[in-house]
Amino acid sequence: MAAKYQLLAEQLRAELVRNSGRQGYKLPTELELTRRYRLSRQTVRHALLLLEKEGLISRRQGSGSYATGLVPNAPSRQIAVVTSFIDDYIFPAILHDASKVFSRYGYSAAVYSSENWVSRERALLLQLLEEPVCGLLVEGAKTALPTPNLDLYERLRQTGVPIVFLHGIYSELADIPCVADDNYGGGYQLGQYLAGQGHREIAGIFKSDDIQGLQRYRGVMAALRDAELPIQDRRFVWYDTEARRRLLEEGDPGLLNVLLGDRLEGVTAIVCYNDEIAYHLIQALLSAGRRVPEDMAVVSFDNSYLCQLSSVPITSLRHRSRMGRVAAEHMIALLNGETPPSKFLPWDLVLRSSG
């Protein structure tokens, strides 16, 4: 692992590049650097000495450290954005908002997709180690599971690449900033809403390999518990990335057939992991002769365009804040040497006909 003074030197090189290495540009004082990065005075001096030996700065007694005009090997002004599915219904807006923020600060975005496969994520991280970028905005693959790619994330951190996670984060990397929805709170909100509508037999369908699914499930279950409603395990169905692919690409109804069997007997409302599942579930319910919401209320997360395209417009939680913008602002803060905390964004409920 790189020494602390080497990591600080890399941050300061990036600062010199951001200021075009213009001669006479003054770096923060030693005291300011110790406070900003929470390092010892000795570590800061060691980093400045390294830059001085490289000819990048001149140090003036009692005055400070100044750029000599020699520009270090300029790191890329490109920020890698790794998502699970680029064409997923929620990501175009996220990418658009993030790119606008990056552009405002002179950065560009290079977009990659892991297809939510751990192996693909590993290949992308190896590529980014070979073709350095100045930042990584990433939606991890299968964040509900332990990642075998921890070593590559650590290597990126050691090279000084700031990282911001989207939507969820691996438990092993919890110290890295993450911008995500308040998924537990959203699940609780939907469960509480359905209970308030008089539903007593409530089911759910959630994604098992992304952390959002577990958090949303926990929120719903907590709401049912607090409302003293019955909780029956068999009414809660789980699906993974492969099941999703089969449903969307091959029209495989296996996932929904499981739910539409006797597992929904007596149920009057169901919470869906997202609008994508809610949209297909409503189609399946109507095809099976069930009325929505008279026989089955359906609610979900994301408030996407699918809510309006659905045969029965979907009641769904809306993102109160623009996640792409918030995540990009976190990245810019990291590039500027700040340490933004993780942020969990609240939801608003948009009522429509489905429940």
N, C-alpha and C positions, 0 to 999 in steps of 0.2 A: 504494500500500500504506500502511495506517495506520502512524503512527510508534509506536515501542516504548512510549513513555509513554502513548499513547492506548489501546493494547492493555492495558497494566497498569491504567489507570484503569477500563477496562471490567470487568476481573477484580475490582477492588476494589468497584465498584458492585454487582456480583453478590454479593460477600461481605456488603455492607451489607444487601442485600435478604434474604439468607439469615438474617440476624439481625434481620429486621423493621425495620431502620433505628432500632432502639431507642436512645434518647438515652443517651449515655455509653458506648456500646459502643466498645471500643478496638481500633483496627486494629493489625496487627503493626508493630513499629518499622521505621525506615528500613533499619537493618542487617539485620533479619530478612527484609525484602522483597528486598533486594539478593541475599541468599543463596538465598531460595526461588525467585526467578525468574531468577537469574543475570544481573542487570542492574546498570548502574552506579548509584552513589549519585545522580548528577545526574538520570538518567532517573526514578528513584523519586521524587525531590523534585518533578520536573516533573509527574508524575502526581498526587501529593498536592496540589500547588498547584491543579491543574485541579479536583479534587473540592472544594477549599476555595472556589474561585470559584463553583462550582455550589451552594454552601451545604450540602453534604452532610456535611462534617466541619469541625471546628475544630482547629487545631494549637496545642498548648501547648508553649512553649519548655521543653526538658528533660524533658517528660513524654510526649508522643506525639500521635497524631491520634485524635480521638474523633468518633463519629457525633453529628450535631446533632438527630437525630430526624426530619429530612426524608427521606422515602423517595424514591430515584430512580425514574424510570419503570421499574416492575418488569418484568424480562424474564419470559418464560414459564417456568413450572415443568414444561414438557413437553419430553420427550426424544423426538426422532424416531427410529424404528427402521425402517430400510429393508432389506428382505430380497429375495431373488430371487423365491421362491415362498412365499407365506404358508401355503398348504395342503400344502406339501411335507412328507413324513413326519417330517423331523427338526426342523422349525421350531416347531411348537406348544410343545414342551418348552423350546426356547431362549427363546421369547417369554415363557413362563410364568415361568421362572427370572429373566429380566432384569426383568420387571415387579415381581416380589416385592422385588428389591433396590431398585429405584427408589422403590417405595411406602414402604419403610422409611425412606428419606431425604426423603420429602415430594415426590417427583417422580411424574409420570405418563408413560405411553408412548403415543405416537401412531404407529400401525403402517401402513406403506406397502409396496407390492410393485412392484418394477421389472420383473417377469416375465423378468428377466435380459436385458432389452433396453436398449442404450445410450441410445436415444431416450427411453424411458420414464424412465430414471435421470435424464437431463438435465431433463426436465419436472419431476420431483420436486425436484431440487436448486434449480431456479428458483423453485418454489413455496415452498420453505423459506427462500429469500432474501427473499421477499415477506412470508411469515408466520413471523417468527423463532421459533426454538426455542432452548432453552438447551444442547442437545447433540445430536449425531448419531451413532447406532450404525448402521453401514451394512455390508451385504454388497455389494461392488461388482459391477457388471454386466460379465461377460466379462473377468475380471481377468487372464486369460492374454494379453490383447491390450492394446496401448497405448490409453489412454482419451482421447477427445476432450473429456471433461468435466473435465479438469484445471483449466481456468480457473474453473469454478464451485466446485470444492473449495477452490481458493485464495481465492476471494472469501468463502466461509464462514469460512475460517480468519482472514481479515483482520478480519471482524466479531467475532471472539472466540469463535466457536462451537467448542467442543472436539469432536473427531472420534475415534471408535474404529472400526476395521475388523474385520469378522467373516470368518473362514474364509480370507481371502487379501487381498492388497493390491496395488495397481498399483505397478509398479517406480518410477514417477515420484514416488510419495508415500511412499516407504519410511521417511521420518522420522516418520510418524504411527503411533501405537500400533496394533498388530493382535493380536487374539486368535484363534488358529487351532490346528488339530490339527497334530501333527508328521507331516505327510503323507509326507515322504520316509522317515522312520523307520518309519511304518506299512507303506509299500510294501516296504521292506527286510524287515520282520518277516514279511510274508506270503510273499515270495519265499523267504526262508530256511526258513520252516516247510515249504513244499511240497518244497523240496530235501531237507530232513531226512526227509520222508516217502518219499523214494525217487523222486520225479518228476524226470525229466530233460528232458522236452519240455513246456515251460510257455508258455502264451499269456496274453494280457491284453486287456481292453477298457477304454478310458479316455475321459474327457470332454476335448475339445480346447480349449474356449474359457474354461474356468475354471482358475485357477492350481493348484487342488488336483489336477486330472487330471495335469498335467505333473509335479508333485512326486511323486505316487504312482507314476507310470510310472518316474521316475528311480530311486526306491527299489527297485522290483522289478528293474529292469535291473541295478542295482548288486549286488543279492543274487545274481542269476544269474551275473554276471561273477565274483564272489568265490567262488562254488561251482564255477566252471569248467564251467558248463552252456552248451549251445549257445543262441545268441541269433539268432532269425530274425525279421527285421523284419515279414514278411508275416503273422506270427502275432499281431501287435499291431494292434488295430482302434481307430479313433477315431470319436467321434460328437460332435455339437454340440447346442446348445439346441433347434434346430428338429427335429433327428432325434429328440430325446427327446420333444418334444411330439407328433410323429407316432406314436411308439410308444405313449405313454400315453393320448392322447386319441382317436386314430384306429385304434389297434391295428395300425398299419403294421409288418409284420415285416421290412421291408427291411433294417434295421440288423442284426438277428440272422441273417437269411438270408445276409448277407455273411460273417458269422463261421462259420455252420454249413456253408458250402460247403467247398471243399478247403483253406481256410486253417487248419482244425483237424486236418488229416490228420496222424496220428501223435502228436497232443497228448494228454496224460493229465491235465492240470490247467490251470485258467484263473483269473486274478485279475481280479475285476470292480471297477470304479470305486466302486460302492456297492451296497447291498442291493437297491435298485430295479432295477438292471440284472441283478443276480444272480437275483432272483426271476423275471423274465421269461425269462432265459436258461435256467434250470432247466426252466421250462415247455416251452420250445422243444426242449430236449434230449430230454425225456421223450416229447414228441409225435413226435420223429424216431426214437424207438426206442432212444435211448442211455440207459444206466443212470448214475445219479449216486449215489455216487461211483465205482462199479466201473469205468465206462468213462471218466468225466470228473469229476475233483474240481473243486468250485467254491468259491471263498472271496471275501470282500468286506469292505467297510468300513461301519461305523455301528451294527451290532448293534441294528437297529430291530425293530419288531413284525413286519415282513415275514419276518424270519428264522424265526419260529414259524409264520407262515401258509403258508410255502412247502411244496409237496408233499414236498420233502426239506428238513428244517431246515438253515439255512445257517450254516456256520462263518464268523464275522465278527469284526472288531475292534471293541471296545467303547471308548467315550470314558471315560477314567479320571476326568476332571473334568467338571463341569457348565459347558459353554461359556457359556451365557446368564448364569449367575451371575458367572463370572470377567470376562466382557466388561462387565457392568453395574458391577462393582466398579472396573474400570479407568476407566469414565466418571465415577463418583463421585469417584475420586481426581483426575481432571483438573479437575472442577468445584471441587474444594477446593484447586486450585493446585499439585498434585503432578504429577510427570512419570513415570508408570509406563512401564516398557519393554514392548515386544511380548512376548507369551507364546505358547509352542507346547506344546500339551497332548499328553501321551503316550497310548498305546493299550494295552489288554489284549486278548489273543486269547481268544475264547469258542468252544470246540470243539463242533461239532454234527455231524450226519450227512453233510453235503455234501462234506466233505473233511478 
